[in-house]
Amino acid sequence: MINSEHLLKTLGPGILIACAAIGGSHLVWATRAGAEYGWTLLGLVLLANFLKFPFFYFGQNYTASTGESLLSGYKRQGPIYLKTFIAINLLTGSINIAAVGMLTASLSMPFLGFLNLELTHLTILIFLILSGILYFGNYAVLDRLSKWIILILTACTILAVVLALLNQNPTTAIVTKTEINPYTLASLAFIVSLLGWMPAPIDLSTWSSLWMHSREAQTQHKASPKEVVIDFSIGYGITTILACLFLALGALTLFETGAEIPQSGIQFSKQFIELYTSSIGAFAKPIIIIAAFFTMLSTTLTCLDGYPRSLATSFLLLKDASSTTNPVKKKHYSLMLVIYALVASLILLLFVKNLMSLLSFAATVAFLSSPILAWINLKVMTGSNVSPKHQPATWIKIISYIGIAFFTIISFLFICNKIF
């Protein structure tokens, strides 16, 4: 029997993962999937969420079962595993933060437009504000904000989809686009980008593991594996449902009207909002703006915490060869937070015109690293230090092996297609 008071103290890390995931993958890739291909890719979006769920679940389950972070489990397997994670983190972290920060800034114009700042400078201002919140508020404020953000985001997204459905007129609507088959080599690059961030890169599984330690310090309650199942299921369930809803928005509005998909990195989100509201109606604009803004704000906030926290922890674990339980210290976390914010700002200043290309690059790297990180997560979760009763059930292992095989085959096809 699960104690309701203990369960409330457990809830948090799973919801934070939802905040991190529901961003670029949903607003950008899921929406574009619906806008360009209609409902054709809905099954693939569901498949991606299904095949990745064991590897995200392992992040929280490992910590609940062993008391260690998933990164500590990487170290147990050997330094090479931790170094692989660090390399992926360094390669994509700042690019991802820059990209989601820029999208957040473009969506904040209705609220912060009076500042008359260029988009790049507004993005840097948002980095400063969010970094200050994380530095002074620590995990507690991140936890509280995430729950409100998810509540507002979910309500607004559902309302937007309902309005889009009500706006459909089957007797007079004229479909100006025909469905294109996305399952071809010509569409493989888009498919890989979609899968790479749907629902999130697998390296984010380490974040929920670290957030569990922070949640425990905040509430003085150590989550049990059963309690973790509920926290994870709520967060991952919301993530999957909203992925389908954002695809539905793209299919019901942009695809049905035949609207041209904007390609500009700077104006991407703004143009998407205008296309949504022109399709649904001007009355829906505030709802769409709020849903889209909170989508990207939640991702930017959690990315600014997750990347520095995981990298600081990784370096501390590598530094102390005898320890697998090193908690991240605030000074190390703060240093990484400053470095990531500065590098992301520098990327914006130098490469803002190519930010969508950088976003595609980061999503591609996320997918190509999926088989590696998925295999490491499974290896850690089935390690000798994990009690047999807490190791994955047979059906979860089967899904894990299918997922690893699927990611490997698609990666192989993508690389071969690029080479030949």
DOBATI-638860 format. One line per field, with one value per residue: x, y, z of N, C-alpha, C in turn; residue number from 1. Coordinates in steps of 0.2 Angstrom, whole numbers. Layout:
<sites>
nX	[X	...]
nY	[Y	...]
nZ	[Z	...]
caX	[X	...]
caY	[Y	...]
caZ	[Z	...]
cX	[X	...]
cY	[Y	...]
cZ	[Z	...]
vodren	[NUM	...]
</sites>
This chain:
<sites>
nX	[4	3	8	-1	4	18	19	16	27	36	33	38	52	49	39	47	55	45	43	55	55	44	45	56	54	41	34	41	46	35	24	28	28	15	11	17	15	2	-8	0	12	9	8	22	27	20	26	40	39	35	46	56	53	57	71	71	64	72	81	76	71	83	90	80	81	95	100	109	114	110	121	132	130	134	148	151	151	163	175	175	161	156	163	159	146	149	155	144	136	143	144	131	124	125	121	108	102	104	96	83	81	81	69	60	62	57	44	40	38	25	24	36	39	39	51	59	70	83	80	91	97	86	85	97	94	84	90	99	89	83	94	97	86	87	100	98	86	87	84	71	63	63	56	43	39	39	27	17	19	17	4	-3	1	-4	-18	-20	-15	-24	-36	-33	-32	-45	-52	-47	-52	-66	-67	-66	-74	-82	-90	-87	-74	-59	-46	-30	-18	-10	-7	10	21	30	40	52	68	71	65	71	81	73	65	74	78	66	64	75	73	61	52	62	80	89	99	94	88	97	95	83	86	96	88	80	88	89	76	74	82	75	62	65	62	64	61	52	54	41	33	40	37	24	26	35	26	16	22	28	17	10	19	19	5	4	13	6	-5	1	5	-7	-12	-4	-8	-22	-23	-11	-8	-21	-24	-15	-4	11	26	36	53	63	74	74	61	53	44	35	29	23	13	5	1	-7	-17	-23	-29	-37	-44	-44	-48	-42	-29	-23	-23	-16	-3	0	1	11	22	24	27	40	47	47	55	68	71	72	83	93	96	97	108	120	120	121	133	142	141	146	160	164	162	172	183	185	191	187	174	156	146	146	139	133	141	136	144	151	140	135	146	146	133	135	145	138	127	134	141	130	125	135	134	122	125	134	129	116	108	109	102	92	97	107	99	93	105	108	97	99	112	107	99	108	116	107	106	118	117	105	109	119	111	102	112	117	106	104	114	126	125	112	97	89	75	72	77	74	58	54	47	49	63	63	56	66	77	71	70	83	88	80	84	97	97	90	99	110	105	103	116	122	115	119	132	132]
nY	[-6	11	25	40	53	51	48	61	68	62	65	74	73	66	74	85	79	78	92	96	88	92	102	107	95	93	106	110	98	88	96	100	88	84	95	94	81	77	65	55	51	49	36	33	43	38	26	29	35	24	15	21	23	13	16	29	27	18	28	34	22	15	24	24	10	8	19	27	39	38	41	37	24	22	25	14	4	7	20	24	24	34	45	44	49	62	67	67	76	88	90	93	100	115	119	115	122	135	135	131	142	153	151	152	165	171	168	175	188	194	197	203	212	226	230	232	225	216	200	191	197	198	184	181	189	182	170	175	178	166	158	165	162	148	148	155	150	136	118	118	129	126	114	118	127	119	111	120	125	114	111	122	122	110	111	122	117	106	113	121	111	106	118	118	107	109	120	113	110	99	98	109	111	112	102	106	100	85	69	65	52	48	38	36	37	50	57	53	61	70	61	56	67	70	58	58	68	64	57	65	67	53	55	63	55	54	65	65	56	62	73	66	64	78	81	72	78	89	85	76	63	47	40	26	11	8	20	28	23	28	42	43	38	47	59	54	50	62	68	60	61	74	76	69	78	90	86	84	97	102	94	97	111	118	108	105	117	119	127	136	130	138	142	150	152	162	168	157	151	162	164	151	153	163	156	146	153	160	149	143	154	171	173	163	166	171	159	150	156	156	143	139	147	143	130	131	138	130	120	127	131	119	113	122	119	105	101	107	102	88	87	93	83	72	75	76	63	57	63	58	43	33	34	32	39	53	68	82	98	115	125	119	116	129	135	127	130	144	143	136	144	155	150	146	158	164	156	160	173	172	162	164	165	152	144	135	125	121	116	105	98	95	87	76	71	67	57	47	44	37	22	19	25	20	6	7	11	0	-10	-4	-5	-18	-23	-30	-24	-21	-26	-42	-42	-29	-27	-25	-31	-46	-42	-29	-29	-35	-25	-16	-22	-22	-9	-4	-11	-6	8	7	1	11	21	16	15	29	34	27	32	45	44	37]
nZ	[0	-5	3	4	7	7	-7	-12	-9	-17	-30	-43	-50	-62	-68	-70	-80	-90	-92	-98	-109	-117	-128	-139	-146	-147	-150	-161	-169	-168	-172	-185	-191	-191	-199	-211	-215	-212	-203	-204	-198	-185	-179	-178	-170	-158	-157	-155	-142	-135	-137	-131	-118	-108	-106	-101	-89	-82	-77	-66	-59	-56	-47	-36	-33	-29	-23	-29	-41	-59	-66	-58	-59	-72	-70	-63	-72	-79	-83	-97	-101	-94	-99	-112	-111	-106	-117	-127	-120	-120	-133	-138	-128	-126	-138	-139	-128	-133	-144	-139	-130	-139	-146	-135	-132	-144	-143	-132	-135	-135	-122	-118	-127	-126	-121	-132	-137	-147	-154	-151	-140	-131	-129	-122	-110	-105	-102	-92	-82	-79	-75	-64	-56	-55	-48	-36	-31	-31	-32	-26	-31	-45	-45	-40	-50	-61	-60	-60	-73	-81	-79	-84	-97	-102	-101	-109	-121	-124	-125	-136	-146	-146	-150	-163	-168	-167	-176	-189	-204	-211	-222	-231	-231	-239	-244	-247	-248	-252	-244	-241	-243	-229	-227	-234	-241	-244	-235	-223	-216	-209	-202	-193	-186	-180	-172	-164	-155	-149	-136	-130	-130	-125	-116	-107	-97	-87	-79	-72	-63	-55	-51	-42	-31	-26	-24	-13	-4	-2	3	13	11	5	-11	-15	-26	-31	-29	-37	-50	-51	-51	-62	-72	-73	-77	-90	-96	-98	-107	-118	-122	-125	-136	-146	-147	-151	-163	-169	-169	-179	-190	-191	-193	-200	-210	-216	-222	-231	-229	-230	-223	-211	-212	-207	-194	-184	-184	-183	-173	-171	-183	-184	-174	-179	-191	-185	-178	-188	-194	-185	-178	-173	-160	-153	-152	-139	-132	-139	-139	-126	-123	-132	-127	-114	-116	-122	-112	-101	-106	-108	-95	-88	-96	-94	-81	-81	-90	-84	-71	-73	-80	-71	-61	-67	-69	-56	-52	-60	-55	-42	-40	-31	-27	-30	-27	-26	-22	-32	-29	-25	-29	-40	-48	-50	-57	-69	-74	-77	-87	-97	-100	-105	-116	-124	-126	-134	-145	-150	-153	-163	-173	-175	-187	-192	-184	-184	-192	-183	-173	-180	-181	-168	-164	-173	-168	-156	-159	-166	-155	-147	-148	-141	-128	-124	-123	-113	-102	-100	-97	-85	-77	-76	-69	-57	-45	-43	-35	-39	-38	-41	-54	-72	-78	-88	-100	-101	-103	-116	-124	-123	-129	-142	-145	-145	-156	-166	-165	-169	-182	-190	-188	-195	-208	-210	-209	-220	-230	-230	-234	-246]
caX	[0	7	6	-2	9	25	19	16	34	40	31	43	57	45	36	52	57	40	45	61	54	39	48	58	52	34	32	45	46	29	20	30	26	8	10	20	13	-4	-8	4	18	6	10	29	27	19	32	46	38	35	52	61	51	61	77	69	61	78	85	73	71	90	91	76	83	101	102	114	112	112	128	136	130	139	155	152	153	169	176	173	154	155	166	155	140	151	156	138	133	147	142	124	121	125	117	101	100	103	90	76	81	79	62	57	62	52	37	39	37	19	25	42	41	40	58	62	77	84	79	97	98	81	86	102	91	80	96	101	83	82	100	96	81	90	105	95	80	89	79	64	59	62	50	36	37	37	21	12	20	14	-4	-5	3	-8	-24	-20	-14	-30	-41	-31	-34	-53	-54	-45	-57	-73	-66	-66	-81	-81	-95	-85	-67	-55	-39	-26	-12	-11	-2	16	23	37	44	57	75	71	62	75	84	67	63	79	77	60	65	80	70	54	50	68	86	90	104	90	87	101	93	78	90	99	83	78	92	87	69	74	85	70	57	67	59	67	56	52	53	33	32	44	33	18	29	37	21	12	26	29	11	8	23	16	-1	5	16	0	-9	4	5	-14	-13	-1	-12	-29	-22	-7	-9	-27	-25	-10	0	18	30	41	60	67	75	72	54	49	39	31	25	19	8	1	-3	-12	-23	-27	-33	-42	-48	-41	-50	-38	-22	-20	-22	-10	3	2	3	18	27	25	31	47	50	48	61	73	72	75	89	98	97	99	115	125	120	124	140	146	141	150	166	166	163	178	189	186	191	185	167	151	140	148	133	135	141	133	149	152	134	135	151	144	127	137	148	133	123	139	142	124	124	140	132	117	128	138	126	109	105	109	100	88	102	110	94	93	111	108	92	102	116	103	96	113	118	102	108	123	115	100	112	122	106	100	117	117	100	104	121	126	123	104	94	85	68	72	79	68	54	56	43	53	69	61	55	73	81	68	71	90	89	77	88	103	95	88	105	114	102	104	123	124	112	123	138	132]
caY	[0	17	31	46	58	49	49	68	70	58	68	80	72	63	80	89	77	81	99	96	85	95	108	107	89	94	112	110	92	85	100	100	81	85	100	92	74	75	61	49	50	48	30	34	47	34	21	32	36	17	11	25	23	9	19	35	24	16	33	35	16	14	28	21	4	8	25	30	42	34	43	33	17	23	24	7	0	9	27	25	25	41	49	44	53	69	69	69	82	94	91	95	104	122	121	114	128	141	134	132	149	157	149	155	172	173	167	180	195	198	199	207	216	233	231	234	221	211	193	188	200	195	177	182	191	176	166	178	178	159	156	168	158	142	149	157	146	129	113	119	133	122	109	121	130	114	108	125	125	108	112	128	120	104	114	127	113	103	118	123	106	106	123	117	102	113	124	109	110	93	99	114	111	109	100	108	96	78	66	63	46	50	33	35	39	57	60	50	66	73	56	55	73	68	52	60	72	62	63	69	63	48	57	66	50	55	71	63	52	68	77	62	66	84	80	69	83	94	83	71	56	43	37	19	10	8	27	31	21	33	49	42	37	53	63	52	50	68	69	56	63	81	75	68	84	95	83	85	104	103	91	100	118	119	103	105	123	119	133	134	129	143	139	154	150	168	169	150	151	167	162	146	155	166	151	143	158	161	143	142	160	176	173	158	168	170	152	147	160	154	136	138	150	139	124	132	141	124	116	131	131	112	112	126	115	98	100	109	97	81	88	94	77	67	77	75	56	55	65	54	37	28	35	32	43	60	73	88	104	121	129	116	117	136	136	124	134	150	141	134	150	160	147	146	165	165	153	164	179	170	158	164	164	145	140	129	120	118	112	99	94	92	82	70	68	64	50	43	42	33	15	18	27	15	0	8	11	-7	-13	-2	-7	-26	-24	-35	-21	-20	-32	-45	-40	-22	-27	-25	-37	-48	-38	-22	-31	-37	-19	-13	-24	-20	-2	-4	-14	-1	14	5	0	17	25	13	17	36	35	24	36	51	42	34]
caZ	[0	-5	8	-1	9	4	-14	-14	-8	-22	-36	-45	-55	-68	-70	-73	-87	-95	-94	-102	-116	-121	-130	-146	-149	-148	-154	-168	-173	-169	-176	-192	-193	-193	-204	-218	-217	-209	-198	-206	-193	-178	-176	-177	-163	-152	-157	-152	-135	-132	-137	-127	-111	-103	-104	-96	-83	-79	-74	-59	-55	-53	-41	-31	-31	-27	-19	-33	-48	-65	-68	-54	-62	-78	-68	-60	-78	-82	-85	-104	-101	-91	-104	-118	-109	-106	-124	-130	-116	-122	-140	-139	-123	-127	-144	-137	-124	-137	-148	-135	-128	-145	-147	-130	-133	-149	-140	-126	-138	-133	-115	-117	-133	-124	-120	-139	-138	-153	-152	-148	-133	-127	-127	-117	-104	-102	-99	-85	-77	-77	-72	-57	-53	-53	-43	-29	-29	-31	-34	-24	-36	-51	-44	-40	-56	-66	-59	-63	-80	-84	-78	-88	-104	-104	-101	-115	-127	-125	-127	-143	-151	-146	-154	-170	-171	-168	-182	-195	-207	-216	-228	-235	-230	-245	-242	-252	-248	-252	-239	-244	-239	-226	-225	-239	-240	-245	-228	-218	-211	-205	-197	-188	-181	-176	-167	-159	-149	-147	-133	-128	-131	-120	-111	-102	-92	-81	-76	-67	-57	-51	-47	-36	-25	-24	-21	-7	1	-1	7	18	9	-1	-15	-16	-33	-32	-29	-43	-55	-52	-53	-69	-77	-74	-82	-96	-100	-101	-112	-124	-124	-128	-142	-151	-147	-155	-170	-171	-171	-186	-195	-191	-195	-205	-216	-219	-225	-236	-227	-231	-217	-211	-211	-203	-187	-179	-184	-184	-168	-172	-189	-183	-170	-184	-195	-180	-176	-195	-196	-180	-177	-170	-153	-150	-152	-133	-129	-143	-137	-119	-123	-135	-123	-108	-119	-123	-106	-97	-108	-107	-88	-86	-99	-90	-74	-82	-93	-80	-66	-75	-82	-65	-57	-71	-68	-49	-51	-63	-51	-36	-42	-26	-25	-35	-24	-25	-24	-35	-25	-28	-33	-46	-52	-52	-62	-75	-76	-80	-93	-102	-102	-109	-122	-127	-128	-139	-151	-153	-156	-169	-177	-175	-193	-194	-178	-186	-194	-177	-170	-183	-180	-161	-164	-176	-164	-151	-162	-167	-149	-144	-147	-136	-122	-122	-121	-107	-97	-99	-94	-78	-74	-75	-66	-51	-39	-43	-33	-44	-38	-44	-61	-76	-80	-95	-105	-102	-107	-123	-127	-123	-135	-149	-146	-146	-163	-170	-166	-173	-189	-193	-188	-200	-214	-211	-211	-227	-235	-231	-237	-253]
cX	[4	4	5	3	16	25	19	23	38	39	35	47	54	42	41	55	52	41	50	60	49	41	49	55	44	32	35	44	39	24	22	28	19	7	12	17	6	-4	-4	9	15	9	18	31	26	24	38	45	38	42	57	59	55	68	76	67	67	82	82	73	78	91	87	78	90	103	107	111	114	119	133	136	134	146	156	154	160	169	174	166	153	157	162	149	143	152	149	135	136	145	136	121	120	121	109	98	99	97	83	75	79	71	58	56	57	45	35	38	31	19	30	44	42	47	62	69	77	83	85	98	92	82	91	99	87	85	98	95	83	88	99	91	84	96	102	89	81	83	72	60	58	56	44	34	35	30	15	12	16	6	-6	-4	-2	-15	-25	-19	-21	-35	-39	-33	-42	-55	-53	-50	-64	-73	-67	-73	-80	-85	-92	-77	-64	-48	-35	-19	-13	-5	4	18	30	42	48	63	75	69	66	78	79	65	68	79	71	61	70	78	63	55	56	74	87	94	100	88	91	99	88	81	93	94	80	81	90	80	69	77	80	64	59	64	62	62	57	51	45	31	34	40	27	21	31	31	17	16	27	23	9	12	21	10	0	9	11	-4	-6	5	-2	-15	-10	-5	-19	-28	-18	-7	-15	-28	-20	-5	7	22	36	48	64	68	73	64	50	43	33	26	21	12	3	-3	-8	-18	-26	-31	-39	-47	-44	-42	-45	-31	-19	-19	-16	-3	5	4	10	23	29	29	38	51	51	55	68	76	75	82	95	100	100	106	120	126	123	131	145	146	146	158	169	167	170	184	190	185	187	177	163	145	141	141	136	135	139	138	151	146	134	140	149	138	130	141	143	129	128	140	136	123	129	137	126	120	131	134	119	105	104	106	96	92	105	106	93	99	111	103	95	107	113	101	102	116	113	104	113	121	109	103	116	117	103	106	118	112	100	111	120	124	116	101	90	78	67	74	73	64	56	53	47	60	68	60	62	77	78	70	79	91	86	81	94	102	94	95	110	111	103	112	125	121	116	129	138	126]
cY	[6	22	37	52	57	50	56	70	67	62	74	78	70	69	84	86	78	88	100	93	89	102	108	101	90	100	112	104	89	89	100	93	81	90	98	85	72	70	55	47	49	42	30	37	42	28	23	33	29	14	15	25	19	13	26	32	21	21	34	28	14	17	25	14	3	14	29	34	37	35	39	26	17	22	17	2	1	16	28	27	32	46	50	49	60	71	71	75	88	95	95	100	111	124	120	120	134	141	135	139	154	157	152	162	175	173	172	187	198	200	204	211	223	235	233	231	217	204	190	191	198	188	177	184	186	171	168	177	171	156	159	164	152	143	150	153	138	125	115	123	130	117	112	124	125	112	113	125	120	108	117	125	115	107	118	123	109	107	120	118	105	112	122	111	105	117	120	109	105	94	104	114	108	108	102	105	89	75	63	57	48	45	31	38	47	60	57	55	69	68	55	61	72	63	54	64	70	56	68	64	59	50	61	62	51	61	69	60	57	72	73	64	73	84	77	74	88	92	78	64	53	39	30	17	10	16	30	29	26	40	48	42	43	58	61	51	56	70	66	59	70	81	73	74	89	93	85	92	105	100	95	107	119	114	104	111	123	125	131	134	134	140	143	153	156	168	163	150	156	166	156	148	159	161	147	147	159	155	142	148	165	175	167	160	168	163	149	150	157	147	135	141	146	132	125	135	135	120	120	131	124	111	116	123	108	97	102	104	90	82	88	87	72	69	75	67	54	57	61	47	31	29	34	36	50	64	79	94	110	125	126	117	124	137	133	128	141	148	140	140	155	157	147	153	167	162	157	170	178	166	158	163	156	141	134	123	117	114	105	94	91	86	75	67	64	57	45	40	38	26	14	20	22	8	1	8	4	-10	-11	-5	-15	-28	-28	-31	-19	-26	-35	-43	-33	-22	-27	-31	-39	-44	-32	-24	-32	-30	-15	-15	-23	-13	-1	-6	-9	5	13	4	7	22	23	15	25	37	33	29	43	50	41	38]
cZ	[0	-1	3	1	7	-4	-16	-13	-13	-29	-38	-51	-62	-71	-74	-80	-92	-97	-99	-109	-120	-123	-138	-150	-151	-152	-161	-172	-174	-173	-183	-195	-195	-199	-211	-220	-214	-203	-199	-201	-186	-175	-175	-171	-157	-151	-153	-144	-132	-132	-132	-119	-106	-101	-100	-89	-79	-75	-67	-55	-52	-47	-35	-28	-27	-22	-23	-39	-53	-67	-64	-56	-68	-76	-66	-66	-81	-84	-92	-105	-99	-96	-110	-117	-109	-113	-128	-127	-119	-129	-142	-134	-124	-133	-143	-133	-128	-141	-145	-132	-133	-146	-142	-130	-138	-147	-135	-129	-136	-126	-114	-122	-132	-123	-126	-139	-144	-150	-148	-141	-129	-124	-121	-110	-101	-99	-92	-80	-75	-73	-65	-53	-50	-47	-36	-26	-28	-34	-32	-29	-42	-50	-44	-46	-61	-66	-61	-70	-84	-84	-83	-96	-106	-105	-108	-122	-129	-128	-134	-148	-151	-151	-162	-173	-172	-175	-189	-197	-213	-223	-233	-235	-237	-243	-248	-253	-248	-247	-243	-239	-236	-225	-232	-237	-240	-239	-222	-213	-207	-200	-191	-183	-177	-170	-162	-153	-147	-143	-131	-130	-124	-114	-105	-96	-86	-76	-70	-61	-52	-47	-42	-30	-22	-21	-14	-2	3	4	13	17	4	-4	-15	-23	-35	-33	-35	-49	-57	-54	-61	-74	-78	-79	-89	-100	-102	-107	-119	-127	-128	-135	-148	-152	-152	-162	-173	-173	-178	-191	-196	-194	-201	-211	-220	-224	-231	-235	-228	-224	-216	-209	-208	-196	-182	-179	-184	-179	-169	-178	-188	-179	-175	-188	-191	-180	-183	-197	-191	-179	-173	-162	-150	-149	-144	-130	-133	-140	-130	-119	-126	-130	-117	-110	-119	-116	-101	-99	-107	-100	-86	-90	-96	-83	-76	-85	-88	-74	-67	-77	-75	-61	-60	-69	-61	-48	-55	-59	-45	-39	-38	-25	-31	-32	-23	-27	-27	-30	-28	-31	-39	-51	-55	-58	-69	-78	-79	-87	-99	-104	-106	-116	-127	-130	-134	-145	-154	-156	-163	-175	-177	-181	-195	-188	-179	-188	-188	-173	-173	-182	-173	-161	-168	-172	-158	-153	-163	-160	-145	-143	-141	-129	-119	-120	-114	-101	-95	-95	-87	-74	-72	-72	-59	-45	-38	-41	-38	-44	-41	-51	-66	-77	-87	-100	-106	-105	-114	-127	-128	-129	-142	-150	-148	-154	-167	-171	-170	-180	-193	-193	-194	-207	-215	-213	-218	-232	-236	-235	-244	-257]
vodren	[1	2	3	4	5	6	7	8	9	10	11	12	13	14	15	16	17	18	19	20	21	22	23	24	25	26	27	28	29	30	31	32	33	34	35	36	37	38	39	40	41	42	43	44	45	46	47	48	49	50	51	52	53	54	55	56	57	58	59	60	61	62	63	64	65	66	67	68	69	70	71	72	73	74	75	76	77	78	79	80	81	82	83	84	85	86	87	88	89	90	91	92	93	94	95	96	97	98	99	100	101	102	103	104	105	106	107	108	109	110	111	112	113	114	115	116	117	118	119	120	121	122	123	124	125	126	127	128	129	130	131	132	133	134	135	136	137	138	139	140	141	142	143	144	145	146	147	148	149	150	151	152	153	154	155	156	157	158	159	160	161	162	163	164	165	166	167	168	169	170	171	172	173	174	175	176	177	178	179	180	181	182	183	184	185	186	187	188	189	190	191	192	193	194	195	196	197	198	199	200	201	202	203	204	205	206	207	208	209	210	211	212	213	214	215	216	217	218	219	220	221	222	223	224	225	226	227	228	229	230	231	232	233	234	235	236	237	238	239	240	241	242	243	244	245	246	247	248	249	250	251	252	253	254	255	256	257	258	259	260	261	262	263	264	265	266	267	268	269	270	271	272	273	274	275	276	277	278	279	280	281	282	283	284	285	286	287	288	289	290	291	292	293	294	295	296	297	298	299	300	301	302	303	304	305	306	307	308	309	310	311	312	313	314	315	316	317	318	319	320	321	322	323	324	325	326	327	328	329	330	331	332	333	334	335	336	337	338	339	340	341	342	343	344	345	346	347	348	349	350	351	352	353	354	355	356	357	358	359	360	361	362	363	364	365	366	367	368	369	370	371	372	373	374	375	376	377	378	379	380	381	382	383	384	385	386	387	388	389	390	391	392	393	394	395	396	397	398	399	400	401	402	403	404	405	406	407	408	409	410	411	412	413	414	415	416	417	418	419	420]
</sites>
